[in-house]
Amino acid sequence: MKGFARLYIKYGSIASILAVMSVVGALTYRMGDSPWRWPLLAVIVAGFGTIVGIFWIRRYVDRQTKASEQGSQK
């Protein structure tokens, strides 16, 4: 159970963003020439940006933690 909880905490937010993006993508595909098509495409692009931001923040925090641990070992 610990493994599942760890995976959910690490990737649950990304999975939920992908799920919402897929629903919005399906709506966008079905809209045709609606004026809402481009704003919904912008929401999808923002979702990709959010996922990239999550990974960037996670990497940044990991680097800061490693630097802090190495500094305390000296």
PyMOL Python script that loads the backbone (N, CA, C, O; Angstrom):
from pymol import cmd

cmd.read_pdbstr("""\
ATOM      1  N   MET A   1       0.819  -1.205   0.000  1.00  0.00           N
ATOM      2  CA  MET A   1       0.000   0.000   0.000  1.00  0.00           C
ATOM      3  C   MET A   1       0.855   1.258   0.000  1.00  0.00           C
ATOM      4  O   MET A   1       0.465   2.282  -0.561  1.00  0.00           O
ATOM      5  N   LYS A   2       2.034   1.175   0.639  1.00  0.00           N
ATOM      6  CA  LYS A   2       2.891   2.353   0.670  1.00  0.00           C
ATOM      7  C   LYS A   2       3.323   2.765  -0.729  1.00  0.00           C
ATOM      8  O   LYS A   2       3.411   3.954  -1.035  1.00  0.00           O
ATOM      9  N   GLY A   3       3.593   1.777  -1.579  1.00  0.00           N
ATOM     10  CA  GLY A   3       4.014   2.077  -2.940  1.00  0.00           C
ATOM     11  C   GLY A   3       2.928   2.789  -3.723  1.00  0.00           C
ATOM     12  O   GLY A   3       3.208   3.732  -4.464  1.00  0.00           O
ATOM     13  N   PHE A   4       1.683   2.340  -3.562  1.00  0.00           N
ATOM     14  CA  PHE A   4       0.571   2.984  -4.263  1.00  0.00           C
ATOM     15  C   PHE A   4       0.379   4.415  -3.782  1.00  0.00           C
ATOM     16  O   PHE A   4       0.169   5.322  -4.587  1.00  0.00           O
ATOM     17  N   ALA A   5       0.451   4.615  -2.474  1.00  0.00           N
ATOM     18  CA  ALA A   5       0.270   5.962  -1.929  1.00  0.00           C
ATOM     19  C   ALA A   5       1.365   6.897  -2.430  1.00  0.00           C
ATOM     20  O   ALA A   5       1.096   8.053  -2.755  1.00  0.00           O
ATOM     21  N   ARG A   6       2.591   6.402  -2.494  1.00  0.00           N
ATOM     22  CA  ARG A   6       3.697   7.228  -2.975  1.00  0.00           C
ATOM     23  C   ARG A   6       3.495   7.601  -4.444  1.00  0.00           C
ATOM     24  O   ARG A   6       3.704   8.749  -4.835  1.00  0.00           O
ATOM     25  N   LEU A   7       3.084   6.618  -5.256  1.00  0.00           N
ATOM     26  CA  LEU A   7       2.834   6.898  -6.672  1.00  0.00           C
ATOM     27  C   LEU A   7       1.683   7.884  -6.843  1.00  0.00           C
ATOM     28  O   LEU A   7       1.740   8.769  -7.698  1.00  0.00           O
ATOM     29  N   TYR A   8       0.637   7.731  -6.028  1.00  0.00           N
ATOM     30  CA  TYR A   8      -0.504   8.633  -6.121  1.00  0.00           C
ATOM     31  C   TYR A   8      -0.098  10.058  -5.761  1.00  0.00           C
ATOM     32  O   TYR A   8      -0.511  11.013  -6.419  1.00  0.00           O
ATOM     33  N   ILE A   9       0.705  10.194  -4.721  1.00  0.00           N
ATOM     34  CA  ILE A   9       1.142  11.527  -4.315  1.00  0.00           C
ATOM     35  C   ILE A   9       2.035  12.146  -5.382  1.00  0.00           C
ATOM     36  O   ILE A   9       1.930  13.339  -5.664  1.00  0.00           O
ATOM     37  N   LYS A  10       2.918  11.335  -5.982  1.00  0.00           N
ATOM     38  CA  LYS A  10       3.839  11.868  -6.986  1.00  0.00           C
ATOM     39  C   LYS A  10       3.146  12.189  -8.307  1.00  0.00           C
ATOM     40  O   LYS A  10       3.419  13.223  -8.917  1.00  0.00           O
ATOM     41  N   TYR A  11       2.253  11.309  -8.750  1.00  0.00           N
ATOM     42  CA  TYR A  11       1.711  11.434 -10.100  1.00  0.00           C
ATOM     43  C   TYR A  11       0.197  11.622 -10.156  1.00  0.00           C
ATOM     44  O   TYR A  11      -0.361  11.676 -11.252  1.00  0.00           O
ATOM     45  N   GLY A  12      -0.478  11.722  -9.032  1.00  0.00           N
ATOM     46  CA  GLY A  12      -1.928  11.894  -9.024  1.00  0.00           C
ATOM     47  C   GLY A  12      -2.367  13.213  -9.629  1.00  0.00           C
ATOM     48  O   GLY A  12      -3.343  13.269 -10.376  1.00  0.00           O
ATOM     49  N   SER A  13      -1.641  14.275  -9.303  1.00  0.00           N
ATOM     50  CA  SER A  13      -2.007  15.585  -9.857  1.00  0.00           C
ATOM     51  C   SER A  13      -1.793  15.619 -11.364  1.00  0.00           C
ATOM     52  O   SER A  13      -2.578  16.220 -12.098  1.00  0.00           O
ATOM     53  N   ILE A  14      -0.726  14.971 -11.819  1.00  0.00           N
ATOM     54  CA  ILE A  14      -0.457  14.935 -13.258  1.00  0.00           C
ATOM     55  C   ILE A  14      -1.527  14.118 -13.972  1.00  0.00           C
ATOM     56  O   ILE A  14      -1.985  14.497 -15.050  1.00  0.00           O
ATOM     57  N   ALA A  15      -1.925  12.998 -13.374  1.00  0.00           N
ATOM     58  CA  ALA A  15      -2.968  12.170 -13.986  1.00  0.00           C
ATOM     59  C   ALA A  15      -4.295  12.921 -14.057  1.00  0.00           C
ATOM     60  O   ALA A  15      -5.014  12.815 -15.050  1.00  0.00           O
ATOM     61  N   SER A  16      -4.620  13.673 -13.020  1.00  0.00           N
ATOM     62  CA  SER A  16      -5.883  14.417 -13.047  1.00  0.00           C
ATOM     63  C   SER A  16      -5.836  15.542 -14.084  1.00  0.00           C
ATOM     64  O   SER A  16      -6.836  15.808 -14.750  1.00  0.00           O
ATOM     65  N   ILE A  17      -4.692  16.197 -14.225  1.00  0.00           N
ATOM     66  CA  ILE A  17      -4.567  17.234 -15.254  1.00  0.00           C
ATOM     67  C   ILE A  17      -4.722  16.619 -16.637  1.00  0.00           C
ATOM     68  O   ILE A  17      -5.404  17.181 -17.494  1.00  0.00           O
ATOM     69  N   LEU A  18      -4.089  15.459 -16.862  1.00  0.00           N
ATOM     70  CA  LEU A  18      -4.218  14.787 -18.157  1.00  0.00           C
ATOM     71  C   LEU A  18      -5.660  14.370 -18.431  1.00  0.00           C
ATOM     72  O   LEU A  18      -6.124  14.450 -19.569  1.00  0.00           O
ATOM     73  N   ALA A  19      -6.370  13.924 -17.393  1.00  0.00           N
ATOM     74  CA  ALA A  19      -7.766  13.522 -17.575  1.00  0.00           C
ATOM     75  C   ALA A  19      -8.626  14.718 -17.981  1.00  0.00           C
ATOM     76  O   ALA A  19      -9.448  14.616 -18.892  1.00  0.00           O
ATOM     77  N   VAL A  20      -8.435  15.842 -17.310  1.00  0.00           N
ATOM     78  CA  VAL A  20      -9.204  17.040 -17.651  1.00  0.00           C
ATOM     79  C   VAL A  20      -8.846  17.521 -19.051  1.00  0.00           C
ATOM     80  O   VAL A  20      -9.717  17.940 -19.813  1.00  0.00           O
ATOM     81  N   MET A  21      -7.558  17.460 -19.388  1.00  0.00           N
ATOM     82  CA  MET A  21      -7.145  17.884 -20.727  1.00  0.00           C
ATOM     83  C   MET A  21      -7.752  16.991 -21.804  1.00  0.00           C
ATOM     84  O   MET A  21      -8.089  17.475 -22.885  1.00  0.00           O
ATOM     85  N   SER A  22      -7.897  15.704 -21.528  1.00  0.00           N
ATOM     86  CA  SER A  22      -8.493  14.823 -22.538  1.00  0.00           C
ATOM     87  C   SER A  22      -9.977  15.128 -22.730  1.00  0.00           C
ATOM     88  O   SER A  22     -10.473  15.084 -23.855  1.00  0.00           O
ATOM     89  N   VAL A  23     -10.686  15.434 -21.650  1.00  0.00           N
ATOM     90  CA  VAL A  23     -12.101  15.799 -21.771  1.00  0.00           C
ATOM     91  C   VAL A  23     -12.244  17.113 -22.539  1.00  0.00           C
ATOM     92  O   VAL A  23     -13.094  17.235 -23.421  1.00  0.00           O
ATOM     93  N   VAL A  24     -11.412  18.084 -22.201  1.00  0.00           N
ATOM     94  CA  VAL A  24     -11.461  19.368 -22.904  1.00  0.00           C
ATOM     95  C   VAL A  24     -11.083  19.181 -24.370  1.00  0.00           C
ATOM     96  O   VAL A  24     -11.654  19.827 -25.248  1.00  0.00           O
ATOM     97  N   GLY A  25     -10.121  18.299 -24.633  1.00  0.00           N
ATOM     98  CA  GLY A  25      -9.743  18.015 -26.015  1.00  0.00           C
ATOM     99  C   GLY A  25     -10.884  17.402 -26.804  1.00  0.00           C
ATOM    100  O   GLY A  25     -11.099  17.746 -27.966  1.00  0.00           O
ATOM    101  N   ALA A  26     -11.621  16.486 -26.170  1.00  0.00           N
ATOM    102  CA  ALA A  26     -12.774  15.885 -26.846  1.00  0.00           C
ATOM    103  C   ALA A  26     -13.850  16.936 -27.126  1.00  0.00           C
ATOM    104  O   ALA A  26     -14.455  16.941 -28.198  1.00  0.00           O
ATOM    105  N   LEU A  27     -14.083  17.823 -26.161  1.00  0.00           N
ATOM    106  CA  LEU A  27     -15.053  18.902 -26.384  1.00  0.00           C
ATOM    107  C   LEU A  27     -14.603  19.816 -27.516  1.00  0.00           C
ATOM    108  O   LEU A  27     -15.406  20.225 -28.355  1.00  0.00           O
ATOM    109  N   THR A  28     -13.319  20.128 -27.529  1.00  0.00           N
ATOM    110  CA  THR A  28     -12.791  21.010 -28.571  1.00  0.00           C
ATOM    111  C   THR A  28     -12.937  20.374 -29.941  1.00  0.00           C
ATOM    112  O   THR A  28     -13.281  21.048 -30.912  1.00  0.00           O
ATOM    113  N   TYR A  29     -12.680  19.092 -30.017  1.00  0.00           N
ATOM    114  CA  TYR A  29     -12.778  18.382 -31.294  1.00  0.00           C
ATOM    115  C   TYR A  29     -14.213  18.386 -31.816  1.00  0.00           C
ATOM    116  O   TYR A  29     -14.436  18.494 -33.022  1.00  0.00           O
ATOM    117  N   ARG A  30     -15.183  18.269 -30.913  1.00  0.00           N
ATOM    118  CA  ARG A  30     -16.593  18.191 -31.309  1.00  0.00           C
ATOM    119  C   ARG A  30     -17.214  19.547 -31.611  1.00  0.00           C
ATOM    120  O   ARG A  30     -18.298  19.608 -32.192  1.00  0.00           O
ATOM    121  N   MET A  31     -16.556  20.628 -31.234  1.00  0.00           N
ATOM    122  CA  MET A  31     -17.173  21.951 -31.358  1.00  0.00           C
ATOM    123  C   MET A  31     -17.228  22.482 -32.780  1.00  0.00           C
ATOM    124  O   MET A  31     -18.089  23.305 -33.094  1.00  0.00           O
ATOM    125  N   GLY A  32     -16.353  22.044 -33.623  1.00  0.00           N
ATOM    126  CA  GLY A  32     -16.388  22.544 -34.996  1.00  0.00           C
ATOM    127  C   GLY A  32     -15.917  23.981 -35.087  1.00  0.00           C
ATOM    128  O   GLY A  32     -14.781  24.288 -34.725  1.00  0.00           O
ATOM    129  N   ASP A  33     -16.785  24.870 -35.570  1.00  0.00           N
ATOM    130  CA  ASP A  33     -16.411  26.271 -35.773  1.00  0.00           C
ATOM    131  C   ASP A  33     -16.918  27.189 -34.663  1.00  0.00           C
ATOM    132  O   ASP A  33     -17.189  28.365 -34.906  1.00  0.00           O
ATOM    133  N   SER A  34     -17.044  26.671 -33.479  1.00  0.00           N
ATOM    134  CA  SER A  34     -17.518  27.471 -32.355  1.00  0.00           C
ATOM    135  C   SER A  34     -16.458  28.504 -31.949  1.00  0.00           C
ATOM    136  O   SER A  34     -15.262  28.244 -32.086  1.00  0.00           O
ATOM    137  N   PRO A  35     -16.883  29.663 -31.455  1.00  0.00           N
ATOM    138  CA  PRO A  35     -15.904  30.647 -30.983  1.00  0.00           C
ATOM    139  C   PRO A  35     -15.173  30.196 -29.710  1.00  0.00           C
ATOM    140  O   PRO A  35     -14.167  30.798 -29.336  1.00  0.00           O
ATOM    141  N   TRP A  36     -15.662  29.156 -29.049  1.00  0.00           N
ATOM    142  CA  TRP A  36     -15.019  28.649 -27.836  1.00  0.00           C
ATOM    143  C   TRP A  36     -13.881  27.677 -28.130  1.00  0.00           C
ATOM    144  O   TRP A  36     -13.190  27.227 -27.216  1.00  0.00           O
ATOM    145  N   ARG A  37     -13.693  27.362 -29.386  1.00  0.00           N
ATOM    146  CA  ARG A  37     -12.681  26.356 -29.734  1.00  0.00           C
ATOM    147  C   ARG A  37     -11.267  26.810 -29.349  1.00  0.00           C
ATOM    148  O   ARG A  37     -10.518  26.039 -28.750  1.00  0.00           O
ATOM    149  N   TRP A  38     -10.900  28.029 -29.682  1.00  0.00           N
ATOM    150  CA  TRP A  38      -9.542  28.497 -29.403  1.00  0.00           C
ATOM    151  C   TRP A  38      -9.282  28.708 -27.917  1.00  0.00           C
ATOM    152  O   TRP A  38      -8.190  28.379 -27.454  1.00  0.00           O
ATOM    153  N   PRO A  39     -10.222  29.235 -27.151  1.00  0.00           N
ATOM    154  CA  PRO A  39      -9.964  29.306 -25.704  1.00  0.00           C
ATOM    155  C   PRO A  39      -9.783  27.923 -25.072  1.00  0.00           C
ATOM    156  O   PRO A  39      -8.979  27.760 -24.155  1.00  0.00           O
ATOM    157  N   LEU A  40     -10.529  26.929 -25.562  1.00  0.00           N
ATOM    158  CA  LEU A  40     -10.349  25.585 -25.016  1.00  0.00           C
ATOM    159  C   LEU A  40      -9.000  24.999 -25.415  1.00  0.00           C
ATOM    160  O   LEU A  40      -8.391  24.266 -24.636  1.00  0.00           O
ATOM    161  N   LEU A  41      -8.532  25.308 -26.604  1.00  0.00           N
ATOM    162  CA  LEU A  41      -7.177  24.885 -26.982  1.00  0.00           C
ATOM    163  C   LEU A  41      -6.133  25.554 -26.093  1.00  0.00           C
ATOM    164  O   LEU A  41      -5.116  24.946 -25.760  1.00  0.00           O
ATOM    165  N   ALA A  42      -6.381  26.796 -25.710  1.00  0.00           N
ATOM    166  CA  ALA A  42      -5.472  27.480 -24.790  1.00  0.00           C
ATOM    167  C   ALA A  42      -5.465  26.800 -23.424  1.00  0.00           C
ATOM    168  O   ALA A  42      -4.426  26.749 -22.766  1.00  0.00           O
ATOM    169  N   VAL A  43      -6.608  26.278 -22.992  1.00  0.00           N
ATOM    170  CA  VAL A  43      -6.672  25.541 -21.726  1.00  0.00           C
ATOM    171  C   VAL A  43      -5.823  24.275 -21.810  1.00  0.00           C
ATOM    172  O   VAL A  43      -5.147  23.918 -20.845  1.00  0.00           O
ATOM    173  N   ILE A  44      -5.854  23.603 -22.944  1.00  0.00           N
ATOM    174  CA  ILE A  44      -5.047  22.397 -23.122  1.00  0.00           C
ATOM    175  C   ILE A  44      -3.559  22.743 -23.070  1.00  0.00           C
ATOM    176  O   ILE A  44      -2.783  22.041 -22.421  1.00  0.00           O
ATOM    177  N   VAL A  45      -3.160  23.809 -23.741  1.00  0.00           N
ATOM    178  CA  VAL A  45      -1.755  24.230 -23.716  1.00  0.00           C
ATOM    179  C   VAL A  45      -1.342  24.626 -22.298  1.00  0.00           C
ATOM    180  O   VAL A  45      -0.229  24.326 -21.867  1.00  0.00           O
ATOM    181  N   ALA A  46      -2.232  25.294 -21.578  1.00  0.00           N
ATOM    182  CA  ALA A  46      -1.944  25.653 -20.191  1.00  0.00           C
ATOM    183  C   ALA A  46      -1.792  24.407 -19.323  1.00  0.00           C
ATOM    184  O   ALA A  46      -0.992  24.399 -18.387  1.00  0.00           O
ATOM    185  N   GLY A  47      -2.547  23.363 -19.621  1.00  0.00           N
ATOM    186  CA  GLY A  47      -2.397  22.106 -18.892  1.00  0.00           C
ATOM    187  C   GLY A  47      -1.023  21.498 -19.095  1.00  0.00           C
ATOM    188  O   GLY A  47      -0.403  21.020 -18.145  1.00  0.00           O
ATOM    189  N   PHE A  48      -0.541  21.514 -20.347  1.00  0.00           N
ATOM    190  CA  PHE A  48       0.818  21.026 -20.598  1.00  0.00           C
ATOM    191  C   PHE A  48       1.846  21.881 -19.857  1.00  0.00           C
ATOM    192  O   PHE A  48       2.812  21.357 -19.303  1.00  0.00           O
ATOM    193  N   GLY A  49       1.637  23.180 -19.851  1.00  0.00           N
ATOM    194  CA  GLY A  49       2.541  24.067 -19.116  1.00  0.00           C
ATOM    195  C   GLY A  49       2.532  23.785 -17.625  1.00  0.00           C
ATOM    196  O   GLY A  49       3.574  23.856 -16.972  1.00  0.00           O
ATOM    197  N   THR A  50       1.370  23.468 -17.084  1.00  0.00           N
ATOM    198  CA  THR A  50       1.267  23.134 -15.669  1.00  0.00           C
ATOM    199  C   THR A  50       2.033  21.863 -15.353  1.00  0.00           C
ATOM    200  O   THR A  50       2.721  21.790 -14.334  1.00  0.00           O
ATOM    201  N   ILE A  51       1.922  20.859 -16.216  1.00  0.00           N
ATOM    202  CA  ILE A  51       2.647  19.607 -15.998  1.00  0.00           C
ATOM    203  C   ILE A  51       4.152  19.852 -16.045  1.00  0.00           C
ATOM    204  O   ILE A  51       4.890  19.335 -15.207  1.00  0.00           O
ATOM    205  N   VAL A  52       4.607  20.633 -17.012  1.00  0.00           N
ATOM    206  CA  VAL A  52       6.037  20.962 -17.090  1.00  0.00           C
ATOM    207  C   VAL A  52       6.468  21.714 -15.835  1.00  0.00           C
ATOM    208  O   VAL A  52       7.546  21.457 -15.298  1.00  0.00           O
ATOM    209  N   GLY A  53       5.641  22.635 -15.367  1.00  0.00           N
ATOM    210  CA  GLY A  53       5.947  23.373 -14.144  1.00  0.00           C
ATOM    211  C   GLY A  53       6.039  22.475 -12.926  1.00  0.00           C
ATOM    212  O   GLY A  53       6.911  22.670 -12.079  1.00  0.00           O
ATOM    213  N   ILE A  54       5.159  21.498 -12.826  1.00  0.00           N
ATOM    214  CA  ILE A  54       5.199  20.564 -11.699  1.00  0.00           C
ATOM    215  C   ILE A  54       6.508  19.789 -11.705  1.00  0.00           C
ATOM    216  O   ILE A  54       7.153  19.646 -10.666  1.00  0.00           O
ATOM    217  N   PHE A  55       6.904  19.282 -12.881  1.00  0.00           N
ATOM    218  CA  PHE A  55       8.162  18.541 -12.956  1.00  0.00           C
ATOM    219  C   PHE A  55       9.360  19.443 -12.657  1.00  0.00           C
ATOM    220  O   PHE A  55      10.310  19.004 -12.009  1.00  0.00           O
ATOM    221  N   TRP A  56       9.330  20.689 -13.116  1.00  0.00           N
ATOM    222  CA  TRP A  56      10.431  21.605 -12.859  1.00  0.00           C
ATOM    223  C   TRP A  56      10.553  21.903 -11.367  1.00  0.00           C
ATOM    224  O   TRP A  56      11.656  21.890 -10.820  1.00  0.00           O
ATOM    225  N   ILE A  57       9.435  22.171 -10.711  1.00  0.00           N
ATOM    226  CA  ILE A  57       9.448  22.452  -9.273  1.00  0.00           C
ATOM    227  C   ILE A  57       9.933  21.235  -8.503  1.00  0.00           C
ATOM    228  O   ILE A  57      10.708  21.367  -7.556  1.00  0.00           O
ATOM    229  N   ARG A  58       9.486  20.058  -8.901  1.00  0.00           N
ATOM    230  CA  ARG A  58       9.911  18.835  -8.223  1.00  0.00           C
ATOM    231  C   ARG A  58      11.425  18.651  -8.338  1.00  0.00           C
ATOM    232  O   ARG A  58      12.083  18.303  -7.358  1.00  0.00           O
ATOM    233  N   ARG A  59      11.982  18.882  -9.534  1.00  0.00           N
ATOM    234  CA  ARG A  59      13.432  18.771  -9.719  1.00  0.00           C
ATOM    235  C   ARG A  59      14.177  19.814  -8.901  1.00  0.00           C
ATOM    236  O   ARG A  59      15.216  19.517  -8.312  1.00  0.00           O
ATOM    237  N   TYR A  60      13.653  21.033  -8.862  1.00  0.00           N
ATOM    238  CA  TYR A  60      14.285  22.108  -8.099  1.00  0.00           C
ATOM    239  C   TYR A  60      14.319  21.772  -6.610  1.00  0.00           C
ATOM    240  O   TYR A  60      15.343  21.960  -5.952  1.00  0.00           O
ATOM    241  N   VAL A  61      13.212  21.280  -6.085  1.00  0.00           N
ATOM    242  CA  VAL A  61      13.157  20.929  -4.666  1.00  0.00           C
ATOM    243  C   VAL A  61      14.110  19.777  -4.367  1.00  0.00           C
ATOM    244  O   VAL A  61      14.778  19.785  -3.333  1.00  0.00           O
ATOM    245  N   ASP A  62      14.182  18.789  -5.252  1.00  0.00           N
ATOM    246  CA  ASP A  62      15.111  17.676  -5.043  1.00  0.00           C
ATOM    247  C   ASP A  62      16.556  18.160  -5.028  1.00  0.00           C
ATOM    248  O   ASP A  62      17.350  17.704  -4.206  1.00  0.00           O
ATOM    249  N   ARG A  63      16.908  19.080  -5.929  1.00  0.00           N
ATOM    250  CA  ARG A  63      18.277  19.617  -5.940  1.00  0.00           C
ATOM    251  C   ARG A  63      18.573  20.397  -4.667  1.00  0.00           C
ATOM    252  O   ARG A  63      19.670  20.289  -4.119  1.00  0.00           O
ATOM    253  N   GLN A  64      17.611  21.180  -4.190  1.00  0.00           N
ATOM    254  CA  GLN A  64      17.827  21.939  -2.964  1.00  0.00           C
ATOM    255  C   GLN A  64      17.987  21.009  -1.767  1.00  0.00           C
ATOM    256  O   GLN A  64      18.800  21.270  -0.879  1.00  0.00           O
ATOM    257  N   THR A  65      17.217  19.931  -1.742  1.00  0.00           N
ATOM    258  CA  THR A  65      17.319  18.968  -0.649  1.00  0.00           C
ATOM    259  C   THR A  65      18.678  18.284  -0.665  1.00  0.00           C
ATOM    260  O   THR A  65      19.298  18.120   0.386  1.00  0.00           O
ATOM    261  N   LYS A  66      19.151  17.881  -1.851  1.00  0.00           N
ATOM    262  CA  LYS A  66      20.468  17.249  -1.950  1.00  0.00           C
ATOM    263  C   LYS A  66      21.567  18.211  -1.517  1.00  0.00           C
ATOM    264  O   LYS A  66      22.483  17.814  -0.797  1.00  0.00           O
ATOM    265  N   ALA A  67      21.491  19.457  -1.940  1.00  0.00           N
ATOM    266  CA  ALA A  67      22.505  20.440  -1.561  1.00  0.00           C
ATOM    267  C   ALA A  67      22.495  20.670  -0.059  1.00  0.00           C
ATOM    268  O   ALA A  67      23.555  20.813   0.551  1.00  0.00           O
ATOM    269  N   SER A  68      21.334  20.707   0.537  1.00  0.00           N
ATOM    270  CA  SER A  68      21.230  20.897   1.982  1.00  0.00           C
ATOM    271  C   SER A  68      21.778  19.692   2.738  1.00  0.00           C
ATOM    272  O   SER A  68      22.430  19.851   3.770  1.00  0.00           O
ATOM    273  N   GLU A  69      21.515  18.483   2.231  1.00  0.00           N
ATOM    274  CA  GLU A  69      22.044  17.282   2.882  1.00  0.00           C
ATOM    275  C   GLU A  69      23.558  17.207   2.749  1.00  0.00           C
ATOM    276  O   GLU A  69      24.238  16.818   3.698  1.00  0.00           O
ATOM    277  N   GLN A  70      24.098  17.572   1.593  1.00  0.00           N
ATOM    278  CA  GLN A  70      25.543  17.551   1.406  1.00  0.00           C
ATOM    279  C   GLN A  70      26.215  18.621   2.259  1.00  0.00           C
ATOM    280  O   GLN A  70      27.321  18.407   2.757  1.00  0.00           O
ATOM    281  N   GLY A  71      25.576  19.748   2.431  1.00  0.00           N
ATOM    282  CA  GLY A  71      26.124  20.804   3.275  1.00  0.00           C
ATOM    283  C   GLY A  71      26.141  20.418   4.737  1.00  0.00           C
ATOM    284  O   GLY A  71      27.059  20.802   5.462  1.00  0.00           O
ATOM    285  N   SER A  72      25.158  19.675   5.187  1.00  0.00           N
ATOM    286  CA  SER A  72      25.107  19.267   6.592  1.00  0.00           C
ATOM    287  C   SER A  72      26.063  18.119   6.881  1.00  0.00           C
ATOM    288  O   SER A  72      26.433  17.907   8.036  1.00  0.00           O
ATOM    289  N   GLN A  73      26.470  17.374   5.860  1.00  0.00           N
ATOM    290  CA  GLN A  73      27.407  16.272   6.069  1.00  0.00           C
ATOM    291  C   GLN A  73      28.835  16.774   6.217  1.00  0.00           C
ATOM    292  O   GLN A  73      29.672  16.085   6.799  1.00  0.00           O
ATOM    293  N   LYS A  74      29.126  17.960   5.701  1.00  0.00           N
ATOM    294  CA  LYS A  74      30.495  18.489   5.779  1.00  0.00           C
ATOM    295  C   LYS A  74      30.786  18.963   7.126  1.00  0.00           C
ATOM    296  O   LYS A  74      31.889  19.443   7.387  1.00  0.00           O
TER     297      LYS A  74
END
""", "prot")
cmd.dss("prot")
cmd.show_as("cartoon", "prot")
cmd.util.cbc("prot")
cmd.orient("prot")
